[in-house]
């Protein structure tokens, strides 16, 4: 059985990363709002090219989705319990939940940044290798935990 105590050293850094990505993903579009065109990309095809466009309101939906996912992963991973000192150990399952929260909030931050850049014509498309990296990062803890 995996030792739950040894995972607790990852709790604070991962929670801090998730909170940073959440704030970055939410605040960046707001700071750029005045320079955005009325239409922004809302979907990218498998080559990273924008194939659907929407109004700037799409950032509102992204915000709702990102905050919902962050909240659900925080609830399921008992983040508040740990931060308040009620939970003393971090199980392998909780580590997986926390890692997933970090990767998904990072992905949303990257998507918001990409949407802004493509909308302003600073980039022609989304960077597919970065998207593949986020996908690969989702399975890293599963592989590491299975190797043990």
Secondary structure, DSSP 8 states (H G I E B T S, - for coil): ---HHHHGGGHHHHHHHHHHHHHHHHHHHHHHGGGS-SEEEEEE-TTSBEEEEEETTHHHHHHHHHHHHHHHHHHHTTHHHHHTTS-----HHHHHHHHHHHHHHHHHHHHHHHHHHHHTTS-SB--HHHHHHHHHHHHHHHHHHHH-
